[in-house]
């Protein structure tokens, strides 16, 4: 899961935590973490749903690396700061001066705290804005019960600064604790050690003992129930959704065991999940100890469980070993996409995994037509001074996974699996760069097996556009047979009634709908809908692809379910392409604008912004 922000500026330093490898300070942060690093964060906050604010203080424990430094620079966005205190040598809290720079549209405001010495701790008293970019405050009407409000956060990539003043960069990792006061009757959960038996009497208390980067700070407050899934896993959801979530996530313990067998022990204690309201803008967010999930993945048949596998995989790739800046994003998501496929294969077999992998590879290749060549890389060669040159955030998922699968195919799993597990073990709870991975790759795999990949081919994978011609492509016999059937159906040689869809998996439906998009007629789409009620399917991945193909074909019989879908689902992966497709046809443009006008307030602020841009771009 991820959304980049475009920003500027950085200086090159050497950080002791990164094996003495030089890299630029994160251009998306104002923090000078070459001088001082946060080691622990404590939050004492009160949630006010009437004002849509969190207020209280954040206490930062500090490790001063530069003994001459006397300024602490933090990242903030729209925070109202009332005072700041530092703890002196005798433990007394003393008020200290501070300044806030002029707000940058994307980075927010730099907070400069002037200090007479180098205190171990500082406290910042503040209040968030109702428009905080990380927080969405939902009215009761926007929840399932319609009785109580709901609030949740989305900190990745640089939105933690809108609800906590921190060094908001993945290069800095810290432990945290929190005391949260919330209205009676609402449960508070965080990316920490949630106690399902807690009542909230006297406030809600949390502790995260493992070090995490700021983008993994997360909070949710609402009418929630908890259900155990196993000895170390559980799910939280709104009461009306908890039963469906409990069933859908029933394989979670098996997934954890499968991942551990491949890549070593799960190091985060518990693995719980929170199912959010439909306005959550992404499929999932890998907040440690409490993955946030979109309800759009609840299909009723566990057919979209690879999303759970993906967020679980982040417990090794991303959360355990983290990209040092968003330039190196592929180290998070490319690795996670690869691990996801391995977990899926381990649990559901090679046939299922091969179908999903073929679909992933096909969609990656198809996406190249819409991505400028300069963005089709895994990582830019340019200095890390501007995210404007970063790789396309969507392509790095499959392309990074494809690189790892290429190495695995050539080396064999007996060699590659210990290599990848060693990467996680040796870099656990660290923030890393691509240069570090290449160094590890050369020393721990290519030195003993130099024929696996040449320097020129590795260069092509990392820095050249597209997917290398040498990349191995998988082929599923079931999807090959589906190709033949689909071609015959498009030609009218196979009637719709003869399509044996009862045996199709969700992956086969997705593949079929991808391949008839911009080819099938409105009449053919109507026949599919009449025969199989595709427009009313409970599988949102299938529904999205059917709506998209229908819009392109001019089949307007789907307007009623499409309207309901856009009004109730806020996942960007679905709504942005659908609005974009509607805007391309003058006959659908007014419909799109009318739906967005009604649905806008139901969407997360990030989704509002993204859809708004898509609507204005045409």
KOLMARBA-672985 format. One record per residue (C-alpha): residue in three letters; x, y, z. Coordinates in steps of 0.02 Angstrom, whole numbers, plus 32768, in hexadecimal, padded with zeros to 4 digits. Each point is the difference from the previous one (the first is absolute). Layout:
N
ALAXYZ ...
# end
This chain:
618
UNK800080008000 UNK804480A97FDC UNK7FEF80AF7FBB UNK8096806F7FDC UNK800980BB8011 UNK8071806A7F90 UNK807E806C805B UNK80B280428000 UNK80AA801C8054 UNK80817F93805A UNK80B47FFA803A UNK80747F697FFB UNK80367FB780A7 UNK803F7F5E8048 UNK7F8E7FAE807F UNK80457F898083 UNK7F607F987FFA UNK80177FD77F48 UNK80A47FA08000 UNK8062809E7FD7 UNK7FB680077F52 UNK7FE480B47FC9 UNK7F57803A7FC5 UNK7FA180A27FFC UNK7F92803E808B UNK7F4B7FDB7FD7 UNK7FC480907F90 UNK7F4F7FEB8041 UNK8032802A80B3 UNK8042809B8058 UNK80527F958087 UNK80BC80048018 UNK800F7F4D803A UNK80BB80077FE2 UNK8004806F809B UNK7F7A7FB48070 UNK7F8B7F6C7FF4 UNK7F5D7FD88058 UNK800D7F5C8061 UNK7F557FFF8052 UNK7F5B805C7FF0 UNK7F77800F8082 UNK7F57804B7FD1 UNK7F7E803F807B UNK7F6B80357F97 UNK7F46801F800B UNK7F8C7FE07F6D UNK7F7880827FE6 UNK7F847FC97F7A UNK7F9F80A2800B UNK809980687FD3 UNK80527F757F9B UNK80A48013805C UNK80807FA28067 UNK804F806B8088 UNK80817FE68088 UNK80BB7FE77FF8 UNK80867F967FAD UNK809C7FD88063 UNK809C7FD37F9D UNK80987FA78048 UNK809D80347FA4 UNK80AB7FBC7FD3 UNK8077808F7FD6 UNK807F7FCB7F7D UNK804E80AB7FE3 UNK803E804280A7 UNK800080B37FC0 UNK7F4A80007FC7 UNK7F86806C8061 UNK7F667FFC7F8F UNK7F7E7F787FEB UNK7FAA80077F57 UNK7F5B7FA47FED UNK7F7D7FE97F7A UNK7F5080468018 UNK7F6880257F95 UNK7F70806E803D UNK802A7FE280B7 UNK7FD3808A807C UNK808F8000807E UNK7FE2805680A7 UNK80A57FE0805A UNK80997F928004 UNK80627FC38096 UNK80A97FAD8014 UNK80367F958093 UNK809D80448053 UNK808A7F9B8055 UNK7F9E7FFE80A4 UNK7F627FBF7FAE UNK7FA580A68005 UNK7F9680347F6B UNK803380AA7FBE UNK7FA680647F79 UNK806C801B7F65 UNK7FED80717F67 UNK7FCC7FC07F56 UNK7FD8803F7F52 UNK7F987FBE7F71 UNK8034801F7F4D UNK7F8780387F7B UNK7F947F6E7FC7 UNK80347FA07F66 UNK7F6B7FBD7FA0 UNK80437F4F8006 UNK80807FF4808C UNK7FA080648080 UNK80618069807C UNK80AC7FE8804C UNK7FFC801080BC UNK80A480418049 UNK80177FEA80BC UNK808E80678048 UNK805A7FAD8092 UNK8084803A807B UNK80457F518013 UNK7FD97F527FBE UNK7F6B7FC18065 UNK7FD07F4A8004 UNK7F49802D7FE8 UNK7F9180887FBA UNK7F438016800B UNK7F9980557F79 UNK7F5080378032 UNK7F92800E7F66 UNK7F597FE87FAA UNK7FDF7FB47F55 UNK7F9980597F7B UNK7F547FBE7FCE UNK804C7FF27F53 UNK80987F998036 UNK80367F9F7F66 UNK801A7F5D8060 UNK7F5A7FFD805B UNK7F517FE07FC1 UNK7F7180288075 UNK7F617FA57FCE UNK7F5180308036 UNK7F8B7F798044 UNK7FA880007F58 UNK80A27FC87FAD UNK800E7F63806C UNK7FA57F5A7FF5 UNK7F958016809B UNK7FDE80B87FE3 UNK800A801980BC UNK80B28035802D UNK808B80627FA9 UNK80A47FB57FC6 UNK80B180407FE7 UNK80997FAF7FB3 UNK80AD80337FC8 UNK806A7FE47F66 UNK80B2803A8021 UNK805E7FBD7F69 UNK805E804F7FB0 UNK801A80A88056 UNK7F5B80208057 UNK80307FCC80B1 UNK803A80B48015 UNK7F4C803A7FF4 UNK7FD27FAA80A4 UNK80A77FF1805D UNK809880737FFA UNK808A7F847FD4 UNK80977FE07F94 UNK7F8E7FC47F76 UNK80757F947F9A UNK80167F447FEF UNK80B980198026 UNK7FD7801A80B9 UNK7FB77F718067 UNK7FC1800C80B3 UNK7F947FA88081 UNK7F608052803B UNK7F7980018083 UNK7F5B805D800D UNK7F7280328073 UNK7F63802C7F9E UNK7F5E80468046 UNK7F667FE67F94 UNK7F43800E8015 UNK7FAD7F768062 UNK7FC27F707F97 UNK808B800F7F80 UNK80957F8B7FFA UNK80AF80427FDA UNK807E7F917FA5 UNK80B080277FC8 UNK80947FB27FA4 UNK803A7FBD80A8 UNK7FD17F7C8081 UNK7F4280067FFC UNK7FA87FA9808F UNK7F587FBB7FC4 UNK7FC57FF980B5 UNK802480B88022 UNK7F69806A802E UNK804880AF7FEB UNK7FD4802F80B3 UNK807B8089802E UNK803B80097F4C UNK80517F897F85 UNK80B87FD38015 UNK80777FB97F7E UNK80B67FCE7FEF UNK80647FD47F66 UNK80A27FAE803A UNK804D7FE97F52 UNK804C80947FA4 UNK7F9980407F6D UNK800980937F87 UNK7F80808B8011 UNK7F987FCA7F6A UNK7FCB7F668063 UNK7FB08067808A UNK7F477FDA7FF9 UNK7F60801B8063 UNK7F4A7FD17FEC UNK7F6C8031806D UNK7F517FC07FEA UNK7F767F868029 UNK80697F627FF6 UNK7FF67F4B8032 UNK80917F87800F UNK80067F497FCE UNK80947F8A8017 UNK80417FA27F68 UNK80877F9D8057 UNK807B80048090 UNK8056809D7FBD UNK7F86804B7F84 UNK7F5780548000 UNK7F9080797FA5 UNK7FA780A28030 UNK7F6C803F7F9C UNK7F5B805A800F UNK7F7E7F8F8053 UNK7F9E7FE47F5F UNK809E7FCB7FA4 UNK805C7F9A8085 UNK7FB37F577FD3 UNK802B80117F48 UNK80B0803A802B UNK801A7F708078 UNK7FD67F847F76 UNK8061805A7F77 UNK80A080078067 UNK7FF67F4D803D UNK80A47FCD7FAC UNK806780858058 UNK805A7F8A8079 UNK802B7F8D7F6F UNK804780957FA1 UNK806F80328093 UNK80417F4E800E UNK80217FF77F44 UNK806180A48003 UNK80657FCA8097 UNK80307F5D7FAC UNK804780647F6F UNK804C809B8050 UNK80157FE580BA UNK7F9E802A809C UNK7F7680818007 UNK805080858070 UNK7F6E8070802C UNK7FA47F9D8085 UNK7F4C80037FC4 UNK7FB980167F52 UNK7F578054800A UNK7F9A80537F78 UNK7F8580917FFD UNK7F7980067F7A UNK7FDE80B77FDF UNK7F6880557FB4 UNK7FF87FFE7F41 UNK804D80AE7FF1 UNK80AD7FBA802A UNK806180337F63 UNK806E7F657FED UNK7FEE7F448000 UNK80657FF1809E UNK80838054806A UNK80827F968057 UNK8000805880A8 UNK80607F878071 UNK7F977F9E807C UNK7F6280497FB1 UNK7FF17FF77F43 UNK7F7A80767FBD UNK7F937FB17F79 UNK7F7C803C7F85 UNK7F597FA6800C UNK80097FF17F42 UNK806A7F648017 UNK7F737FA5805A UNK7FB87F987F72 UNK7FAB7F7B8069 UNK806A7F727FBA UNK80B4802F8032 UNK8028801A7F47 UNK805B80A48023 UNK806A7FBF8090 UNK809F802A7FA4 UNK7FE580B18042 UNK800F7FBC80B1 UNK809A7F9F7FCA UNK804980A17FB7 UNK7FE98066809E UNK80427F6F806A UNK80987FF37F8F UNK802A80B3802F UNK80287FBD80AE UNK80A47FCB7FAF UNK801380727F69 UNK7FD880B4802C UNK7FDE7FFA80B9 UNK80957F968035 UNK8074803D7F75 UNK7FCB80AD7FC7 UNK803080707F6E UNK806E808C8043 UNK7FA3807F7F95 UNK7F727FF67F83 UNK807E7FFE7F72 UNK80207F4B8032 UNK7F477FD48009 UNK80167F637F98 UNK805D7FB18092 UNK7F5C8006805F UNK7F7D7FD67F7D UNK80617F9B7F7F UNK803F7F8B8088 UNK7F537FF7804E UNK7FAE7FD47F5B UNK807C7F717FEB UNK7FE57FBF80B0 UNK7F44800A7FE8 UNK80097F8B7F6C UNK80677F848064 UNK7F8480028092 UNK7F6F7FE97F86 UNK80557F6C7FAC UNK80287FB080A7 UNK7F4B800A803A UNK7F997FED7F62 UNK80717FA17F88 UNK806580237F64 UNK7F6980097F8B UNK7FAE808E8060 UNK80A5805B8018 UNK802D7FF07F47 UNK7F5980487FC9 UNK801480948074 UNK80B5801A7FC9 UNK7FD57FFB7F47 UNK7F778080801C UNK8079806F8061 UNK80827FF67F75 UNK7F8180247F78 UNK7FBB8097805C UNK80B18040801E UNK802A7FF67F47 UNK7F5B80527FD1 UNK8020808F8079 UNK80A080337FA4 UNK7F9980567F79 UNK7FC4807E8081 UNK80A7801E8058 UNK808580717FB9 UNK80A27F9F7FDF UNK80648065807F UNK7F8A7FC08087 UNK80087F497FCB UNK809C7FE28068 UNK80147FB380AB UNK806D808D803E UNK804980A07FB9 UNK80BB801A7FF0 UNK7FEA80B58030 UNK802E803D80AD UNK7F727FF5807D UNK7FD380B77FF7 UNK7F547FFD7FB0 UNK7F777F7E7FFC UNK7FD080437F55 UNK807B7F827FB9 UNK7FC67F6B8067 UNK7FBE7F657FA8 UNK7F477FE77FDD UNK7FB87FC980A6 UNK7F8F7F7C7FB5 UNK807D7FAD7F8C UNK80857FE08086 UNK7F8E7F7C804F UNK7FFF7F837F6F UNK80A780337FB5 UNK805E7FEE80A4 UNK7FAD7F57801F UNK802B7FCC7F4E UNK80B88025801F UNK80007F93809B UNK7FA27F757FA7 UNK807F80067F72 UNK808C7FE4807E UNK7F9C7F778055 UNK7FDB7FA77F5B UNK80B67FFE7FCE UNK804A7FD780AA UNK7F7D7F85803A UNK7FA2801080A3 UNK807E7F998061 UNK807C808D7FE2 UNK7F8F80987FF3 UNK7F927FE58098 UNK80908002807F UNK804780977FA5 UNK7F5F80638014 UNK7FE57FC980B3 UNK80B280398025 UNK7FD480AC7FBB UNK7F71800F807D UNK80647FB88091 UNK809B806A7FE6 UNK7FA180A37FE7 UNK7F727FE8807C UNK7FBB80A38049 UNK807080677F8E UNK7FE0807F7F76 UNK805F7FD27F62 UNK802D803B7F52 UNK80097FAD7F55 UNK80BD800E8009 UNK7FFD7F95809C UNK7F957F7C7FAB UNK80717FFC7F67 UNK80977FEC8071 UNK7FA97F72805D UNK7FCB7FB07F5A UNK80B080037FBC UNK80517FBA809E UNK7F7E7F7F802E UNK7FBF7FBF7F59 UNK805B803D7F65 UNK80AF7FE58045 UNK7FDF7F45800B UNK7F8D7FFB7F67 UNK804080867F87 UNK7F9E7FBA7F6D UNK7F5880258050 UNK7FFD80B57FC9 UNK807F80707FAD UNK802580B0803B UNK7FB380417F5E UNK7F5D7FA0801D UNK7FF5803980B5 UNK801A80B27FC2 UNK7F717FE87F85 UNK7F8C7FC28088 UNK8026808F8075 UNK801480957F8D UNK7FB97FDB7F52 UNK7F4A80197FCD UNK7F887F707FE9 UNK80147F49802A UNK80A07FAE7FBE UNK7FE67F877F70 UNK805E7F7E8068 UNK7F7980028087 UNK7FB17F538010 UNK7F4480027FE3 UNK7F8F7F818051 UNK7F727FAC7FA4 UNK7F687FB18050 UNK7FAE7F747F9C UNK7F5680358045 UNK801880B37FC6 UNK803E7FC37F56 UNK7F5F7F9E7FEC UNK7FA0809B8037 UNK805680657F77 UNK7FBD7F897F7C UNK7F5180088048 UNK800380BD800F UNK803980157F4B UNK7F737F8F7FC4 UNK7F80805C806B UNK803580A97FBC UNK7FE87FBE7F4F UNK7F547FBE802B UNK80377F4C7FE7 UNK7FD87FD380B5 UNK7F5A80428045 UNK8000805380A9 UNK7F8F7F798047 UNK80877F7E7FDA UNK80858054806A UNK801D7F878091 UNK8022808A807D UNK7FCE7F978098 UNK80AE7FB58000 UNK805A80A67FEB UNK80678049808B UNK800280BB8022 UNK80A980077FA7 UNK7FB37FB37F64 UNK7F7280808004 UNK807E808D8013 UNK80697FBD7F6F UNK7F667FEC7F91 UNK7FC180B08025 UNK80AD804C7FE7 UNK800C7FAF7F55 UNK7F5380317FC1 UNK801680B68038 UNK7FF680737F67 UNK7FD47F677F95 UNK7F547FC58037 UNK7F64805B7FC5 UNK7F7A804A806F UNK7F8D7F717FCB UNK80817F7F8037 UNK8018805580A7 UNK7F448002801A UNK7FF77F477FD9 UNK80877FDD8082 UNK7FA48069807F UNK7F587FAE7FDC UNK80497F518007 UNK8074800E8096 UNK7FCF80A2805C UNK80B580397FF5 UNK7FCF80B38027 UNK7FBD7FC780A8 UNK808F7F8D8032 UNK8040800C80B1 UNK80B37FF57FC1 UNK803880B57FEB UNK80987FD47F95 UNK7F8D7FAA7F83 UNK7F7B8087800C UNK807F808A7FDE UNK803F7FAB7F62 UNK7F4F7FE27FC3 UNK7FCE80B5801C UNK809C803D7FA8 UNK7FE17F927F68 UNK7F4880327FFF UNK802B80BA8002 UNK80797FEB7F70 UNK7F7E7F9C7F9D UNK7F75807E8020 UNK7F967F848062 UNK7F9C80758070 UNK7F937F7A804D UNK80817FFA808D UNK7FE280B38037 UNK7F977FD28097 UNK807D7F84804D UNK8091806F7FC6 UNK7FB48094805A UNK7FEB7F96809E UNK80B57FC47FEF UNK804880AF7FEF UNK7F948040808F UNK80377F768077 UNK80B37FD57FD0 UNK8090807A8017 UNK80927F937FCE UNK806A80637F85 UNK802F7F687F99 UNK7F4A7FF27FCE UNK7FB380AD8001 UNK808980627FA7 UNK80027F937F61 UNK7F417FFA7FFD UNK7FEC80BC800A UNK808A80137F7E UNK7FA87F887F8A UNK7F5980588018 UNK804D80A97FDA UNK80417FC37F58 UNK7F517FF27FB6 UNK7F98809F7FF2 UNK7F627F9A8020 UNK80457FC280A7 UNK805680A18037 UNK7F67804F8051 UNK7FD97F5D805A UNK80B37FF98045 UNK7FF980B4803D UNK7F587FE68054 UNK803A7F62805A UNK80A28050803A UNK7FA280978043 UNK7F997F8C806F UNK808A7F86802C UNK808D807C8020 UNK7FDF801A80BA UNK80007F438019 UNK80B07FED7FBC UNK80A3800E805F UNK805880A97FE6 UNK80857FA97F98 UNK7F7D7FB47F8F UNK7FA480A57FEF UNK80A180517FC5 UNK802F7F757F87 UNK7F547FF17FB2 UNK7FF180BC7FF8 UNK80A180087F9A UNK7FC47F747F8E UNK7F5C805D7FE2 UNK805A80A17FD6 UNK80827FB07F8F UNK7F8A7FE07F6F 
# end
